[in-house]
Amino acid sequence: SKTRQHSAEISEGVLLLSDIMRYSLQATQKQEDTSPLKEEMEHLQNLIKLQQLRFSNQLKIKVETEGNWEQLTIPPLTLITLAENAFKYGEMHEEQHPVTIKLCVPPGEKELRFTVRNKKKTAPVEISYGIGHDNIRNRLAMKYGNNFTLTAKNEEDFYTVYLTINL
């Protein structure tokens, strides 16, 4: 509450960070192995808002959703981990190449599709060990067996992650 006296922006950032941390803790302490997809997407939106605050709302991020996905569940923190990589390794300031996040459940199909595409930074970046993808792959395998695919396309200028889950 003291941050409100100094800066509305800092106050908003603290609240967003608090929500993100609360969700992460609650998601990992649940007895169930899934969380509502609606909560996952809200958590993702909070992460995007926090990133926008960090960079004075200059980031170019496009989020698209399609289909009837609000009632579905998914292992917690799956989508967040995939999107965080775009924030960590992606170029997010180019209007013509925004980070694109898509969630789609095609009508009449029992398939969830999630894609994150970003232009790669040209500046040096941290080394990636792939721990996040391995962790997600293991958690998805425990929940869905062979009924999912998680692939990445590493092009010269762009990086795209594709997640498909047969529901």
Secondary structure as UniProt FT lines:
FT   HELIX           2..6
FT   HELIX           8..29
FT   STRAND          35..36
FT   HELIX           37..54
FT   TURN            55..57
FT   STRAND          61..67
FT   TURN            70..71
FT   STRAND          73..74
FT   TURN            76..77
FT   HELIX           78..89
FT   STRAND          90..91
FT   TURN            95..96
FT   STRAND          99..105
FT   TURN            107..108
FT   STRAND          111..120
FT   HELIX           131..144
FT   TURN            145..146
FT   STRAND          148..154
FT   STRAND          158..166
//
